[in-house]
Amino acid sequence: MAKPNYSFEKRKKELERQKKKEEKKARKGERNPDEIEGEDGAEDAYEAVAE
């Protein structure tokens, strides 16, 4: 019977985790510019009301 290759399984899991982490980082990067624009717009609206 063949011996299980645990190092292969470990490497496979590490690659999956790394890929998932990069995808999450990319999604956060896409989301941040929208949030920043929304915040700037809110500040402009506040300034207009204050004047």
Sequence and secondary structure as in RCSB ss.txt:
>XXXX:A:sequence
MAKPNYSFEKRKKELERQKKKEEKKARKGERNPDEIEGEDGAEDAYEAVAE
>XXXX:A:secstr
     HHHHHHHHHHHHHHHHHHHHHHHHHHHHHHHHHHHHHHHHHHHHH 
